[in-house]
Structures are given as structure tokens and as C-alpha cells.
């Protein structure tokens, strides 16, 4: 009987929803989430208290129940915040990290996007006539100027660009492509599936490792619409291989009155061969070699926002722009603004300094060594249970670009006696802002190639907390 009475008394001590929401510890949380959402979290906390009391667990006095309810609401609110899109410090060394948003925008591009995002803009307004203008016109002009194309169109990503080109120019007709280019580029996006969905008919030629121009010529018939080259950006076939040049494919296509279309994938506006990216298509070169249409991404080697960029012959681009799908797939005003600012850097010739992706790719090992040594010295961590040292290693291009290219790097290695590599990596990820690292050979590795210098202080502060927690755990164990 006494136990039942104590339990009943504990249940009476469960705070009401109003009491929880009136707690001053929740004031910032309510302001951020809104009272209705906070009330929902409070109800969940109360149910949790009831369940715990039913099973005989948790506190039973009124004050402790109130504190636990508040703590549950704060924890749920923090988890809610963590699920939202937020900035992350990329210390993985993967320059174009798909899971972390691919290319970070330049400061000028981010500012341009912010200006139009928070205001009205001339996205479809002709400043000269005061009438309706064409969406993305300035960005298209910049693309033509930088690539030598007659015309350009912009959609929301490169997959959409490829689908649109095939839908407009190959629906119901055959598209000839090498078997070695029937790739999956990630997220279950497969070239054969795109061809089928667009209404085009796939005509495979050659073999996985060798395709000759004669294979294309034999496949051409009255139903053929185009010859398609897809850059296999996320893998590389080496050894006994052969494939026609763009010039050969263009000449063959034009001889038969066909379109030569290259899906260049990552797409570089300038030659990045000196940084090891010898095999990546250079868009002006593709057009100069005779491609009628080229599609490529805005947020990979270009270093701009997510976008699908289509450049080529004017009549072919005009047909694309008139198609109903174009409106469904077109980009928004913030994309145009960020893209214009990115392309402006190329026009000024300041792209290697202004655009983060290009700046990161151009970093040399000596520069990374100096940064790593200075970082370790500034960190000044003297914990006996955590070891921080510089080690040699490699970065990665990422984003499905240059799979065989691993730029040499000097990395920061972190090992702990009381925390595993997974545990240290998890603690870094729980930082505010979160820090993404990688693990190799049981060590947590930080690559400053992909870290802005201004963010190093955040990482040092996080590592000091890791060291303090490790030392505390070590002393407790002792």
C-alpha cells in the first residue's frame, strides 16, 4: 500500500504542459521553435515521465521531474536543430564532397545569392525597357563568352540537363553510345534509364574497354538522332582501352547530319591538368572539337551553385528553351546570382584565388605542411591520453570527378587512449559547428586543404574538449 501511495504521489508531481513551458530555461527554445512546437515536445516529455514512473525508473520528486522534463524538451529541440540544413566544417580533404553540398560558394557568389534572396530582383525584368526580361540571360551570356558557345541554357542540375537534351532532340529516335559509357553517376541515376525515360532508344556499340569510330558508323541508320559521349567521371578504365576523340565523333555525326552531344559531367572551364586533372573535359575545348551540345554541372569543378549548364549551337539551344520541360526544370534567382558571380571571377581571371574549389585543388604539399605544423603548435594540447601529430597522406577531388587523382597532402592525425577513432570522430561531429573528419588505419585524420583558415580555431577548441574528456576518462579509469 505504501508503494502505491508513493507512486501516486510521484504521478501527481509530473509537471503540467503550462508549467514546463513557463520554465525560463526554455525561453530561448520557445522563441526559436514557436510555442506550438515546444508544447508538442513538452507533451512527449510528459509521456516519457509517465512511462518511466510506471516502470519504476527516474526521479519521483516534483522539482526533479520538472528539471527532467525541461531537459527532455531541450534535447529534442537540439536534435530537431541538428536535422536542419546547417554549415559543416569539412576536414575530410574531399574537395567536392557530395554529402556536404559539393562546391562551397565563393564569398562573392554567396553575397550575390543573399542579396537577391532577401529582396526583389530583376530575374525576369528588363531594366532597359521596363518589360518582361528573359530569366538567366546574363549568366547565359557569360557562359557563351567563356566557352565560345553560340547559346546557353540553365536548369537545376546536370541530370536534368541531360534528360532535357535527350527529351528534346532524341525522343522516339536512336542514340548511339559506347558500352563503356553506360554509367551510374550516383543516387541510382543510370544513363540507360535516363535514355529510356526521355523517350530515346539506346543503341550500344563497342565493348566496355574499347570502342572504335567504325562501331559508331555501323550503328547509324535512318532512326539515329545523335552520337552521345558520357564522361565516366566516377571511375576509370585503364590498360587495354581505346575510344574515338571528340573531333572524330563530331566529324562522323556531322557527316550523317546528326547531333554530337557530350555530357561532360563535372565540367571544367579551364584546364586543370597541372593539378593532376588531365582527363576532365574542358568545356571550351569540347565545343572547339565540334560538340553541338555540351552539358555540365555548376557545383563541381566550376565551383559554383548547383545547376545544369547547357551550351552549344543556337538552334539546338533555342529548341530546348521552348520545350515545356525547360520551365519545369529551370533554376531560381539565387542560383542565377551565384552563378553570375562565379562566372565573373573566370572573366576577371581571378578564379584561382576567388573560387574555393580551385584554390583548394591548387594547394601544394608544402603549404599544407606549414599549416598543419602551425595548427598543432597553436592547439597546444598536452593531454597524455590524446596524441596529435602530422602525417603524410592524400586528399581527394570527390563529387564524381577525377577518381584516379589523389593530391598529396600533410594531414593531422588524432589518436586517443580512452576514446576510439569512431568516438573522437563522433565528438567532432557533435561540435557546433559540426566538424566532418575521416578515419584511416584507426586514426582520425583532419585535412586542412578543405578547411578555411578562419575555421581552424573552431577545430582547435573542439579538440581541446576532446582532450579534456579523454583525460578525465583516463583519470577516472586510473
C-alpha positions as MATLAB code, in Angstrom:
seq = 'XXXXXXXXXXXXXXXXXXXXXXXXXXXXXXXXXXXXXXXXXXXXXXXXXXXXXXXXXXXXXXXXXXXXXXXXXXXXXXXXXXXXXXXXXXXXXXXXXXXXXXXXXXXXXXXXXXXXXXXXXXXXXXXXXXXXXXXXXXXXXXXXXXXXXXXXXXXXXXXXXXXXXXXXXXXXXXXXXXXXXXXXXXXXXXXXXXXXXXXXXXXXXXXXXXXXXXXXXXXXXXXXXXXXXXXXXXXXXXXXXXXXXXXXXXXXXXXXXXXXXXXXXXXXXXXXXXXXXXXXXXXXXXXXXXXXXXXXXXXXXXXXXXXXXXXXXXXXXXXXXXXXXXXXXXXXXXXXXXXXXXXXXXXXXXXXXXXXXXXXXXXXXXXXXXXXXXXXXXXXXXXXXXXXXXXXXXXXXXXXXXXXXXXXXXXXXXXXXXXXXXXXXXXXXXXXXXXXXXXXXXXXXXXXXXXXXXXXXXXXXXXXXXXXXXXXXXXXXX';
ca = [
       0.000    0.000    0.000;
       2.849    2.363    0.870;
       4.481    1.738   -2.518;
       1.239    2.522   -4.321;
       0.847    5.708   -2.337;
       4.400    6.796   -3.142;
       3.835    6.089   -6.828;
       0.577    8.062   -6.834;
       2.374   10.942   -5.138;
       5.075   10.811   -7.826;
       2.493   10.909  -10.608;
       0.924   13.987   -9.008;
       4.350   15.614   -9.202;
       4.528   15.366  -13.007;
       4.506   18.976  -14.241;
       1.747   20.294  -16.492;
       2.478   21.404  -20.035;
       1.994   25.044  -18.967;
       4.423   24.606  -16.086;
       7.067   23.205  -18.395;
       6.596   25.963  -20.975;
       6.736   28.624  -18.244;
      10.189   27.465  -17.192;
      12.680   30.225  -18.063;
      15.231   27.637  -19.166;
      13.004   27.017  -22.194;
      12.507   30.650  -23.206;
      15.184   30.649  -25.983;
      13.925   27.292  -27.217;
      10.313   28.516  -27.460;
      11.441   31.659  -29.245;
      13.320   29.579  -31.816;
      10.751   26.807  -32.357;
       7.470   28.552  -31.616;
       5.141   27.788  -28.715;
       3.086   25.168  -30.553;
       6.114   23.047  -31.473;
       7.574   23.439  -27.973;
       4.244   22.337  -26.488;
       4.348   19.199  -28.617;
       7.833   18.399  -27.309;
       6.637   19.052  -23.747;
       3.776   16.557  -24.211;
       6.281   13.966  -25.411;
       8.437   14.674  -22.345;
       5.453   14.214  -20.012;
       4.586   10.890  -21.642;
       8.188    9.828  -21.138;
       7.981   10.691  -17.433;
       4.764    8.714  -17.064;
       6.301    5.668  -18.756;
       9.375    5.884  -16.515;
       7.259    6.064  -13.349;
       5.165    3.097  -14.489;
       8.321    1.008  -14.790;
       9.759    2.315  -11.549;
      12.563    4.383  -13.100;
      13.574    8.032  -12.987;
      13.100   10.732  -10.329;
       9.932   10.996   -8.260;
      10.086   14.428   -6.595;
       8.372   17.395   -8.235;
      11.492   19.515   -8.756;
      13.462   16.691  -10.362;
      10.542   15.783  -12.620;
      10.307   19.405  -13.774;
      14.059   19.519  -14.497;
      13.958   16.240  -16.383;
      11.008   17.407  -18.485;
      12.863   20.620  -19.359;
      15.995   18.637  -20.205;
      13.975   16.335  -22.490;
      12.451   19.300  -24.332;
      15.862   20.938  -24.765;
      17.344   17.665  -26.018;
      14.527   17.135  -28.506;
      14.847   20.737  -29.692;
      18.588   20.309  -30.236;
      18.038   17.100  -32.206;
      15.473   18.968  -34.302;
      18.025   21.704  -34.964;
      20.678   19.157  -35.883;
      18.400   17.687  -38.557;
      18.063   21.027  -40.317;
      20.426   22.135  -43.043;
      23.404   23.860  -41.427;
      27.005   24.640  -42.139;
      29.640   21.963  -41.559;
      33.427   22.313  -41.385;
      34.783   19.890  -43.969;
      38.069   18.489  -42.666;
      37.842   15.296  -44.734;
      40.064   16.547  -47.552;
      37.377   15.647  -50.110;
      37.164   18.883  -52.067;
      33.852   18.315  -53.853;
      32.049   16.401  -51.105;
      28.590   15.412  -52.359;
      27.212   14.691  -48.875;
      28.421   18.099  -47.667;
      26.900   20.084  -50.536;
      29.638   19.762  -53.176;
      31.383   23.017  -54.087;
      31.336   25.761  -51.444;
      30.462   29.108  -52.994;
      32.962   31.913  -53.202;
      32.343   34.833  -50.877;
      31.217   36.971  -53.813;
      28.816   34.266  -55.035;
      27.330   33.768  -51.559;
      26.866   37.512  -51.149;
      25.208   37.780  -54.563;
      22.774   34.971  -53.729;
      21.988   36.589  -50.380;
      21.274   39.981  -51.956;
      18.656   38.668  -54.371;
      17.323   36.079  -51.920;
      16.306   38.695  -49.394;
      14.970   41.201  -51.890;
      13.024   41.576  -55.101;
      15.237   41.197  -58.150;
      15.275   41.630  -61.918;
      15.211   37.875  -62.508;
      12.644   38.361  -65.329;
      12.638   42.135  -65.623;
      14.244   44.048  -68.477;
      15.924   47.083  -66.914;
      16.109   48.921  -70.255;
      12.504   48.572  -71.407;
      10.748   48.038  -68.099;
       9.034   44.986  -69.575;
       9.467   41.281  -69.049;
      13.015   40.010  -69.466;
      14.499   36.569  -70.030;
      15.391   34.566  -66.951;
      19.115   33.881  -66.599;
      20.080   35.993  -69.610;
      23.237   37.479  -68.078;
      24.517   34.124  -66.828;
      23.879   32.633  -70.272;
      25.872   35.443  -71.916;
      28.768   34.806  -69.546;
      28.694   31.085  -70.333;
      28.819   31.822  -74.059;
      31.665   34.293  -73.605;
      33.727   31.858  -71.524;
      33.097   28.709  -73.555;
      32.741   30.026  -77.096;
      29.223   28.603  -77.393;
      26.574   30.241  -79.554;
      23.915   29.890  -76.851;
      23.343   28.540  -73.367;
      20.520   27.407  -71.090;
      20.470   26.764  -67.346;
      18.428   24.207  -65.399;
      18.523   22.942  -61.826;
      21.165   20.196  -62.136;
      23.192   18.241  -64.690;
      20.909   15.207  -64.567;
      18.017   17.469  -65.537;
      20.143   18.976  -68.309;
      20.895   15.545  -69.801;
      17.266   14.465  -69.549;
      16.102   17.680  -71.190;
      18.578   17.457  -74.085;
      17.603   13.860  -74.825;
      13.882   14.573  -74.481;
      14.038   17.474  -76.910;
      16.442   16.114  -79.503;
      16.208   12.326  -79.317;
      12.710   11.275  -78.207;
      11.499    8.382  -80.354;
      14.864    8.077  -82.105;
      18.119    6.221  -81.534;
      21.090    7.485  -79.559;
      24.415    5.771  -80.192;
      26.698    5.409  -77.167;
      29.708    3.305  -76.216;
      29.101    0.455  -73.772;
      31.965    1.808  -71.695;
      29.963    4.971  -71.012;
      26.739    3.404  -69.745;
      27.500    4.567  -66.253;
      25.711    5.110  -62.964;
      26.690    8.505  -61.593;
      25.276    8.101  -58.085;
      21.889    8.037  -56.427;
      20.789    5.250  -58.801;
      20.971    7.722  -61.713;
      21.886    5.497  -64.661;
      22.461    6.645  -68.224;
      20.394    3.807  -69.793;
      17.456    4.709  -67.531;
      17.684    8.388  -68.468;
      17.702    7.482  -72.138;
      14.638    5.284  -71.709;
      12.717    7.892  -69.675;
      13.463   10.594  -72.229;
      11.871    8.506  -74.965;
      15.167    7.919  -76.746;
      16.198    4.462  -77.907;
      19.573    3.227  -76.702;
      21.989    1.823  -79.286;
      25.081    0.363  -77.638;
      28.320   -0.008  -79.586;
      31.810   -1.343  -78.921;
      32.878   -3.053  -75.732;
      33.413   -1.920  -72.162;
      37.079   -1.102  -72.715;
      37.396   -0.493  -76.483;
      35.130    1.360  -78.890;
      36.201    2.497  -82.352;
      34.765    5.112  -84.676;
      33.809    2.293  -87.051;
      31.481    0.922  -84.337;
      29.564    4.212  -84.341;
      29.433    4.343  -88.144;
      27.977    0.830  -88.410;
      25.246    1.679  -85.907;
      23.987    4.791  -87.710;
      20.685    4.367  -89.549;
      17.624    6.390  -90.557;
      16.369    6.384  -86.947;
      19.561    7.764  -85.436;
      19.336   11.186  -83.832;
      22.690   11.706  -82.174;
      26.015   10.329  -81.065;
      26.386   10.655  -77.304;
      29.553   10.740  -75.240;
      29.204   10.488  -71.458;
      32.272   11.262  -69.405;
      32.707    8.382  -66.886;
      33.700   10.768  -64.133;
      33.350    8.456  -61.125;
      35.508    5.561  -62.332;
      38.397    4.932  -64.690;
      39.188    2.048  -67.029;
      42.906    1.527  -67.539;
      45.012   -0.881  -69.574;
      43.878   -2.135  -72.979;
      41.488    0.668  -73.889;
      40.507    2.747  -76.900;
      37.882    5.366  -77.721;
      37.421    7.911  -80.515;
      38.333   11.543  -79.952;
      35.677   14.222  -79.769;
      36.819   15.507  -83.139;
      36.298   12.086  -84.715;
      32.847   11.712  -83.184;
      31.860   15.215  -84.275;
      33.063   14.626  -87.832;
      31.150   11.341  -88.064;
      27.970   12.849  -86.616;
      28.056   15.848  -88.939;
      28.804   13.702  -91.982;
      25.486   11.944  -91.357;
      23.546   15.056  -90.343;
      23.426   14.041  -86.683;
      23.987   15.845  -83.372;
      27.126   15.158  -81.367;
      26.258   15.628  -77.679;
      28.768   15.357  -74.835;
      27.618   15.036  -71.237;
      30.821   16.279  -69.617;
      29.670   15.758  -66.029;
      31.980   17.717  -63.726;
      32.955   20.122  -66.471;
      35.934   22.442  -66.087;
      36.006   25.861  -67.725;
      39.808   25.935  -67.584;
      42.482   23.265  -67.973;
      43.317   21.827  -64.535;
      45.942   19.402  -65.833;
      48.725   20.963  -63.758;
      46.843   19.826  -60.645;
      46.536   16.244  -61.900;
      43.105   16.522  -63.538;
      44.283   15.589  -67.016;
      41.232   13.541  -68.026;
      38.489   16.002  -67.102;
      36.719   17.554  -70.122;
      37.420   21.249  -70.638;
      34.183   22.752  -71.945;
      35.634   25.295  -74.442;
      37.820   22.507  -75.851;
      34.821   20.184  -76.285;
      32.960   22.839  -78.265;
      36.060   23.663  -80.289;
      36.386   19.960  -81.162;
      32.928   20.038  -82.714;
      30.413   19.145  -79.998;
      26.982   20.568  -80.849;
      25.731   20.397  -77.252;
      27.667   20.023  -74.008;
      26.134   19.674  -70.540;
      27.996   20.003  -67.236;
      27.486   20.738  -63.541;
      27.676   24.115  -61.853;
      28.660   22.828  -58.402;
      31.654   20.640  -59.195;
      34.861   21.775  -60.899;
      33.226   25.030  -61.976;
      32.969   25.884  -58.265;
      29.518   27.488  -58.342;
      25.965   26.665  -57.242;
      24.038   23.524  -58.113;
      22.931   23.919  -61.716;
      22.813   22.054  -65.008;
      24.560   24.081  -67.700;
      23.769   23.505  -71.375;
      25.921   25.153  -74.045;
      26.105   24.697  -77.795;
      24.580   25.614  -81.161;
      21.958   28.332  -81.079;
      19.188   26.473  -82.918;
      19.550   23.414  -80.691;
      19.521   25.502  -77.508;
      16.517   27.502  -78.735;
      14.584   24.254  -79.175;
      15.483   23.281  -75.611;
      14.371   26.624  -74.217;
      10.992   26.352  -75.972;
      10.245   22.877  -74.619;
       7.693   22.621  -71.733;
      10.190   20.655  -69.641;
      12.546   23.622  -69.582;
      10.153   25.628  -67.425;
       9.730   22.692  -65.058;
      13.487   22.261  -64.668;
      14.710   25.861  -64.710;
      16.779   27.369  -61.919;
      15.828   30.062  -59.398;
      17.015   33.611  -58.854;
      19.580   32.760  -56.154;
      21.191   30.185  -58.445;
      21.462   32.730  -61.250;
      23.002   35.332  -58.953;
      25.586   32.927  -57.515;
      26.384   31.550  -60.967;
      26.896   35.021  -62.411;
      29.305   35.926  -59.604;
      31.211   32.664  -60.124;
      31.480   33.172  -63.885;
      32.528   36.778  -63.349;
      35.597   35.503  -61.487;
      36.598   33.493  -64.567;
      36.100   36.522  -66.793;
      38.261   38.672  -64.491;
      40.927   35.970  -64.357;
      40.719   35.759  -60.554;
      39.072   32.318  -60.456;
      42.061   30.502  -58.922;
      42.040   32.901  -55.963;
      38.314   33.613  -55.623;
      36.737   30.176  -56.087;
      37.265   27.824  -53.103;
      37.302   24.576  -55.108;
      40.053   25.808  -57.420;
      42.012   27.313  -54.542;
      41.861   24.026  -52.636;
      42.856   21.918  -55.640;
      45.852   24.153  -56.302;
      47.267   23.861  -52.745;
      50.697   22.284  -52.680;
      52.028   19.861  -50.083;
      54.483   22.390  -48.613;
      51.649   24.819  -47.919;
      49.612   22.113  -46.176;
      52.671   21.040  -44.168;
      53.208   24.591  -42.889;
      49.527   24.942  -41.992;
      49.433   21.592  -40.195;
      52.549   22.384  -38.138;
      51.215   25.817  -37.201;
      47.831   24.278  -36.313;
      49.389   21.703  -33.975;
      51.548   24.354  -32.319;
      48.540   26.644  -31.775;
      46.428   23.790  -30.433;
      48.978   23.247  -27.657;
      47.266   20.095  -26.435;
      49.346   18.447  -23.740;
      46.922   15.688  -22.838;
      48.611   12.385  -22.095;
      45.667   10.395  -23.441;
      45.382   12.145  -26.820;
      48.131   12.288  -29.427;
      48.157   14.841  -32.246;
      50.808   14.701  -34.953;
      51.359   15.494  -38.629;
      51.406   12.590  -41.095;
      51.736   12.341  -44.874;
      48.730   11.322  -46.914;
      46.377   12.296  -49.708;
      43.293   14.387  -50.342;
      40.552   13.582  -52.874;
      38.798   15.569  -55.590;
      35.387   13.960  -54.928;
      31.995   14.662  -56.438;
      32.474   12.018  -59.104;
      35.418   13.971  -60.514;
      38.896   12.602  -61.293;
      38.577    9.266  -59.439;
      42.236    8.421  -60.002;
      43.572   11.742  -58.709;
      44.719   11.917  -55.079;
      46.569   15.164  -54.371;
      49.445   14.763  -51.930;
      48.746   16.267  -48.539;
      50.051   16.641  -44.993;
      47.366   15.637  -42.504;
      46.714   15.978  -38.789;
      46.394   12.605  -37.054;
      44.465   12.225  -33.784;
      44.545    9.106  -31.621;
      43.272    8.570  -28.092;
      43.761    6.077  -25.283;
      40.248    6.299  -23.850;
      38.312    7.229  -26.993;
      38.245    5.147  -30.168;
      38.654    6.772  -33.570;
      34.898    6.442  -34.069;
      34.315    8.076  -30.687;
      36.586   11.035  -31.469;
      35.003   11.437  -34.896;
      31.554   11.429  -33.274;
      32.588   14.099  -30.753;
      33.875   16.309  -33.572;
      30.634   15.809  -35.468;
      28.676   16.871  -32.378;
      30.558   20.172  -32.240;
      28.860   23.443  -33.114;
      29.553   23.887  -35.973;
      29.923   20.162  -36.756;
      33.346   19.019  -37.967;
      33.496   16.217  -40.549;
      36.697   14.149  -40.438;
      37.796   10.786  -41.796;
      39.297    7.626  -40.314;
      42.229    5.670  -41.733;
      44.195    2.889  -40.022;
      42.459    3.529  -36.716;
      43.330    7.242  -36.686;
      41.139   10.289  -37.087;
      42.584   12.432  -39.876;
      41.987   16.139  -40.445;
      42.914   17.578  -43.839;
      43.265   21.368  -43.818;
      43.032   21.501  -47.606;
      39.255   21.756  -47.286;
      39.232   23.923  -44.150;
      39.062   27.694  -44.355;
      41.791   29.253  -42.151;
      39.123   31.109  -40.162;
      37.616   27.753  -39.132;
      40.820   26.351  -37.629;
      40.009   27.950  -34.262;
      36.706   26.028  -34.145;
      38.579   22.762  -34.696;
      41.222   23.580  -32.082;
      38.526   24.373  -29.492;
      36.756   21.087  -30.316;
      39.998   19.105  -29.995;
      40.700   20.670  -26.607;
      37.280   19.483  -25.428;
      38.033   16.011  -26.774;
      41.385   16.018  -24.946;
      39.776   17.178  -21.690;
      37.121   14.454  -21.910;
      39.785   11.860  -22.709;
      41.991   12.915  -19.801;
      39.020   12.895  -17.440;
      38.052    9.401  -18.561;
      41.660    8.257  -18.209;
      41.943    9.593  -14.664;
      38.607    8.013  -13.692;
      39.829    4.706  -15.007;
      43.032    5.048  -13.044;
];
